[in-house]
Amino acid sequence: MARITAGVGSSHIPLLGVAVDQGKTTDDYFTPIFSGYEWTKEWIKGEKPDVIILVYNDHASAFDANIIPTFAIGTGERYKPADEGWGPREVPDVIGEPDLGWHIAQSLILDEFDMTIINEMDVDHGLTVPLSMMFGQPEAWPVKVIPLAVNVVTYPVPTGNRCWLLGEAIRRAVESYPEDLNVQIWGTGGMSHQLQGPRAGLINADWDNTFMDGLVGTSDKNRTIPHIEYLRETGSEGIEMVMWLIMRGALGAETRLLHRHYHVPCSNTAVGHIVLEPVT
């Protein structure tokens, strides 16, 4: 059967994609950020995942205020990089895994999650930056990707508990797929940041690190964090961290920490990165 072998959490800051694309990853400003991903880049070469379920949020590229799906799963064969106002990133097209994508979609809907199914869309920095952080600048991405987009832009957004439960349902779906596949699940976004208003530039390192602590071991306290706490403690965009809880929920009752990285600042936010494996 297919199995989820690891979970990765990572920020998806657009400036990191610019640094990769312009060859600036070893500049003084970026070196401490990218050095925290070197362990993961070597680790993933050995893991050789077949498929990544990549949880991210769209930034008004595929969706806008006219269509706001809470959870959307990509079942297409190929996804092109989106034009976010300055032209598409010059990165490879993302290759999908339609058979597994449709299987997960069916399983989730029968498990009473109302998924939006997307067969064609462009994917923005929320999805392509994490791939660049883990794989650099290959001619083709070395893994197939199932995009899973979550609305964390327009309220109401899903609760952390609902995201955790979705992760558990994704695990059940993957384990019911008969093909022998090595599947990873990535949760992206965050960490604490606010892009506008009087609190623009807010970073709460203590809260961020406590949140990452809660992803390790048997604790499930992160699933009960209310929306108002994310807003108060991590800024208006810190709510993106609920997407990490889909990853955590998919790893089962207990996790083991493989790698962790945190750095302030990058652009106007904090960079968070964690690699976990399920304890079975």
RODO-2510 file (C-alpha; in nm, 4 decimals, decimal comma):
residues 280
     n   res          X          Y          Z
     1     m     0,0000     0,0000     0,0000
     2     a     0,0983     0,3649    -0,0225
     3     r     0,2286     0,5179     0,2981
     4     i     0,3071     0,8599     0,4405
     5     t     0,6688     0,8383     0,5502
     6     a     0,7449     1,1953     0,6551
     7     g     0,6073     1,5423     0,7064
     8     v     0,7749     1,8730     0,6284
     9     g     0,6779     2,2165     0,7508
    10     s     0,8182     2,5233     0,5784
    11     s     0,7610     2,8905     0,5228
    12     h     0,6862     2,9836     0,1600
    13     i     0,8082     3,3435     0,1578
    14     p     0,8175     3,4783    -0,2009
    15     l     1,1536     3,6509    -0,1427
    16     l     1,3120     3,3061    -0,1023
    17     g     1,2047     3,2195    -0,4545
    18     v     1,3605     3,5435    -0,5791
    19     a     1,6873     3,4560    -0,4019
    20     v     1,6952     3,1117    -0,5667
    21     d     1,6038     3,2452    -0,9102
    22     q     1,8642     3,5232    -0,8966
    23     g     2,1451     3,3109    -0,7495
    24     k     2,1578     3,5018    -0,4210
    25     t     2,1225     3,2135    -0,1761
    26     t     2,4817     3,2529    -0,0519
    27     d     2,4621     3,6293    -0,0027
    28     d     2,5200     3,7433     0,3558
    29     y     2,1513     3,8092     0,4134
    30     f     2,0302     3,4752     0,2793
    31     t     2,3059     3,2376     0,3940
    32     p     2,1652     3,1766     0,7458
    33     i     1,8216     3,1129     0,5951
    34     f     1,9206     2,8650     0,3274
    35     s     2,1796     2,6885     0,5445
    36     g     1,8910     2,5609     0,7563
    37     y     1,7593     2,3689     0,4557
    38     e     2,0876     2,1985     0,3613
    39     w     2,0179     1,9044     0,5911
    40     t     1,6780     1,8525     0,4300
    41     k     1,8139     1,8739     0,0765
    42     e     2,0556     1,5885     0,1510
    43     w     1,7976     1,3893     0,3463
    44     i     1,5355     1,4024     0,0732
    45     k     1,7842     1,2710    -0,1842
    46     g     1,7990     0,9511     0,0168
    47     e     1,4270     0,9361     0,0892
    48     k     1,3304     0,9602    -0,2791
    49     p     0,9580     1,0296    -0,2276
    50     d     0,7316     0,9328    -0,5154
    51     v     0,4624     1,1884    -0,4359
    52     i     0,4328     1,4969    -0,2180
    53     i     0,0947     1,6158    -0,0958
    54     l     0,1766     1,9849    -0,0735
    55     v    -0,0532     2,1909     0,1471
    56     y    -0,0380     2,5609     0,0657
    57     n    -0,2555     2,8650     0,0149
    58     d    -0,3195     3,0384    -0,3120
    59     h    -0,2435     3,4122    -0,3187
    60     a    -0,5163     3,5273    -0,5604
    61     s    -0,3535     3,3414    -0,8495
    62     a    -0,5910     3,0499    -0,9106
    63     f    -0,8719     3,1791    -0,6855
    64     d    -0,9997     3,5228    -0,5935
    65     a    -1,2899     3,6738    -0,4027
    66     n    -1,5304     3,5242    -0,6575
    67     i    -1,4372     3,1645    -0,5707
    68     i    -1,3134     3,0783    -0,2213
    69     p    -1,2828     2,7028    -0,1630
    70     t    -1,2002     2,6088     0,1942
    71     f    -1,0139     2,2948     0,0836
    72     a    -0,9242     2,2249    -0,2810
    73     i    -0,7312     1,9242    -0,4115
    74     g    -0,5531     1,9141    -0,7440
    75     t    -0,6181     1,6077    -0,9572
    76     g    -0,4558     1,7326    -1,2776
    77     e    -0,1549     1,6039    -1,4677
    78     r     0,0441     1,9286    -1,4805
    79     y     0,0444     2,2725    -1,3156
    80     k     0,2258     2,5738    -1,4565
    81     p     0,3830     2,8448    -1,2391
    82     a     0,1486     3,1382    -1,1953
    83     d     0,2089     3,4958    -1,3071
    84     e     0,1864     3,6867    -0,9782
    85     g     0,2264     4,0280    -1,1399
    86     w     0,5886     4,0144    -1,2539
    87     g     0,5763     3,7092    -1,4796
    88     p     0,5822     3,3396    -1,3881
    89     r     0,8846     3,2078    -1,2016
    90     e     1,1253     3,0292    -1,4334
    91     v     1,0829     2,6967    -1,2589
    92     p     0,9705     2,3610    -1,4000
    93     d     0,6045     2,2776    -1,4384
    94     v     0,4714     2,0798    -1,1437
    95     i     0,3768     1,7261    -1,2445
    96     g     0,0696     1,5848    -1,0747
    97     e    -0,0352     1,2353    -0,9751
    98     p    -0,3957     1,2153    -1,0974
    99     d    -0,4672     0,8554    -0,9954
   100     l    -0,3681     0,9077    -0,6330
   101     g    -0,5198     1,2568    -0,6356
   102     w    -0,8596     1,1254    -0,7430
   103     h    -0,8371     0,8414    -0,4931
   104     i    -0,7680     1,0862    -0,2100
   105     a    -1,0461     1,3177    -0,3287
   106     q    -1,2980     1,0324    -0,3337
   107     s    -1,1856     0,9038     0,0042
   108     l    -1,2032     1,2472     0,1646
   109     i    -1,5488     1,3228     0,0271
   110     l    -1,6802     0,9841     0,1429
   111     d    -1,5146     1,0659     0,4763
   112     e    -1,7410     1,3757     0,4848
   113     f    -1,4900     1,6421     0,3838
   114     d    -1,6399     1,8671     0,1165
   115     m    -1,3425     1,9025    -0,1161
   116     t    -1,3251     2,1229    -0,4230
   117     i    -1,1670     1,9245    -0,7073
   118     i    -0,9343     2,1165    -0,9381
   119     n    -0,8206     1,9637    -1,2672
   120     e    -0,6478     2,2711    -1,4062
   121     m    -0,4835     2,5658    -1,2291
   122     d    -0,1604     2,7605    -1,2078
   123     v     0,0351     2,7384    -0,8827
   124     d     0,2036     3,0344    -0,7174
   125     h     0,4911     3,0854    -0,4744
   126     g     0,2980     2,9137    -0,1969
   127     l     0,3716     2,5854    -0,3725
   128     t     0,6810     2,6498    -0,5835
   129     v     0,8987     2,8160    -0,3172
   130     p     0,8978     2,5106    -0,0863
   131     l     0,9969     2,2934    -0,3834
   132     s     1,2857     2,5308    -0,4557
   133     m     1,3967     2,5227    -0,0926
   134     m     1,4165     2,1427    -0,0950
   135     f     1,5297     2,0740    -0,4519
   136     g     1,7119     2,3854    -0,5709
   137     q     1,7013     2,4521    -0,9455
   138     p     1,6540     2,1201    -1,1270
   139     e     1,5519     2,0951    -1,4917
   140     a     1,2486     1,8998    -1,3708
   141     w     1,1106     1,8515    -1,0203
   142     p     1,2189     1,5043    -0,9048
   143     v     0,8817     1,4192    -0,7525
   144     k     0,5137     1,4288    -0,8402
   145     v     0,2951     1,6715    -0,6458
   146     i    -0,0674     1,6724    -0,5368
   147     p    -0,1564     2,0356    -0,4536
   148     l    -0,3909     2,0873    -0,1611
   149     a    -0,4987     2,4497    -0,1339
   150     v    -0,6465     2,5872     0,1891
   151     n    -0,8261     2,9169     0,2317
   152     v    -0,6350     3,1164     0,4930
   153     v    -0,6796     3,4484     0,3134
   154     t    -1,0487     3,5325     0,3529
   155     y    -1,2394     3,4705     0,6737
   156     p    -1,3889     3,2360     0,7757
   157     v    -1,0889     3,0043     0,7582
   158     p    -1,0930     2,6431     0,8805
   159     t    -1,0091     2,5727     1,2422
   160     g    -0,6871     2,4078     1,3446
   161     n    -0,8880     2,1086     1,4630
   162     r    -1,0594     2,0725     1,1254
   163     c    -0,7198     2,0894     0,9540
   164     w    -0,5803     1,8226     1,1873
   165     l    -0,8814     1,5992     1,1171
   166     l    -0,8303     1,6495     0,7441
   167     g    -0,4734     1,5313     0,7875
   168     e    -0,5957     1,2179     0,9625
   169     a    -0,8378     1,1556     0,6767
   170     i    -0,5600     1,2037     0,4204
   171     r    -0,3536     0,9406     0,5999
   172     r    -0,6444     0,6953     0,5800
   173     a    -0,6887     0,7742     0,2127
   174     v    -0,3229     0,7213     0,1286
   175     e    -0,3047     0,3935     0,3219
   176     s    -0,6051     0,2606     0,1303
   177     y    -0,4327     0,3155    -0,2051
   178     p    -0,3063    -0,0192    -0,3370
   179     e     0,0067     0,1002    -0,5187
   180     d     0,3365     0,0906    -0,3280
   181     l     0,4210     0,4629    -0,3053
   182     n     0,6456     0,6631    -0,0752
   183     v     0,4357     0,9710     0,0051
   184     q     0,5351     1,2796     0,1993
   185     i     0,3042     1,5562     0,3166
   186     w     0,4216     1,9154     0,3461
   187     g     0,2513     2,1958     0,5350
   188     t     0,3593     2,5428     0,4276
   189     g     0,3114     2,9071     0,5181
   190     g     0,3942     3,1328     0,8095
   191     m     0,5409     3,1777     1,0460
   192     s     0,4298     3,4859     1,2423
   193     h     0,3919     3,7902     1,0216
   194     q     0,1664     4,0822     0,9416
   195     l     0,1885     4,2630     0,6107
   196     q    -0,0232     4,5712     0,6727
   197     g    -0,1579     4,8120     0,9314
   198     p    -0,0036     4,9444     1,2543
   199     r     0,1403     4,6004     1,3406
   200     a     0,3082     4,5441     1,0030
   201     g     0,6348     4,3622     1,0584
   202     l     0,5170     4,1778     1,3713
   203     i     0,7236     3,8671     1,4515
   204     n     0,6671     3,6553     1,7632
   205     a     0,9606     3,4150     1,7884
   206     d     0,8556     3,2722     2,1252
   207     w     0,5116     3,1787     1,9952
   208     d     0,6523     3,0361     1,6715
   209     n     0,8923     2,8083     1,8552
   210     t     0,6276     2,6935     2,1017
   211     f     0,4105     2,6031     1,8042
   212     m     0,6922     2,3960     1,6531
   213     d     0,7464     2,2276     1,9909
   214     g     0,3834     2,1177     1,9767
   215     l     0,4330     1,9336     1,6483
   216     v     0,6771     1,6856     1,8037
   217     g     0,5878     1,3789     2,0067
   218     t     0,2342     1,2967     2,1151
   219     s     0,0996     1,6445     2,1887
   220     d    -0,2058     1,7626     1,9995
   221     k    -0,2465     2,0962     2,1790
   222     n    -0,1915     2,2965     1,8594
   223     r    -0,5201     2,1748     1,7148
   224     t    -0,7175     2,3731     1,9754
   225     i    -0,5501     2,7124     1,9218
   226     p    -0,8356     2,9555     1,8414
   227     h    -0,8286     3,1914     1,5459
   228     i    -0,8128     3,4934     1,7736
   229     e    -0,4860     3,3710     1,9264
   230     y    -0,3237     3,3384     1,5847
   231     l    -0,4387     3,6905     1,5029
   232     r    -0,3297     3,8416     1,8343
   233     e     0,0024     3,6608     1,8740
   234     t     0,1209     3,5997     1,5169
   235     g    -0,0305     3,8791     1,3095
   236     s    -0,2950     3,8735     1,0412
   237     e    -0,0998     3,6313     0,8196
   238     g     0,0121     3,3948     1,0959
   239     i    -0,3110     3,2006     1,0453
   240     e    -0,1277     3,0235     0,7608
   241     m     0,0178     2,7931     1,0258
   242     v    -0,3063     2,5952     1,0431
   243     m    -0,1824     2,4352     0,7212
   244     w     0,1053     2,2788     0,9162
   245     l    -0,1625     2,1009     1,1218
   246     i    -0,2868     1,9124     0,8168
   247     m     0,0661     1,7775     0,7827
   248     r     0,0854     1,6942     1,1537
   249     g    -0,2533     1,5233     1,1604
   250     a    -0,1474     1,3010     0,8701
   251     l     0,1519     1,1673     1,0649
   252     g    -0,0489     0,9835     1,3293
   253     a    -0,0450     0,9787     1,7069
   254     e     0,3272     1,0367     1,7575
   255     t     0,6080     1,2014     1,5645
   256     r     0,9855     1,2010     1,5830
   257     l     1,1855     1,5168     1,5116
   258     l     1,4444     1,4808     1,2369
   259     h     1,5384     1,8435     1,1724
   260     r     1,4371     2,1925     1,2786
   261     h     1,5333     2,5423     1,1677
   262     y     1,4152     2,8905     1,2639
   263     h     1,5512     3,2284     1,1569
   264     v     1,4494     3,5927     1,1852
   265     p     1,4107     3,7842     0,9634
   266     c     1,3411     3,7082     0,6013
   267     s     1,1655     3,9937     0,4296
   268     n     0,9151     4,0907     0,6998
   269     t     0,8547     3,7500     0,8533
   270     a     1,0179     3,4596     1,0324
   271     v     1,1411     3,1478     0,8539
   272     g     1,0307     2,8204     1,0095
   273     h     1,1191     2,4705     0,8920
   274     i     1,0713     2,1275     1,0468
   275     v     1,1039     1,7661     0,9334
   276     l     0,9096     1,4943     1,1161
   277     e     0,8529     1,1230     1,0738
   278     p     0,5664     0,9166     1,2138
   279     v     0,6389     0,6814     1,5021
   280     t     0,4661     0,3553     1,4147
***
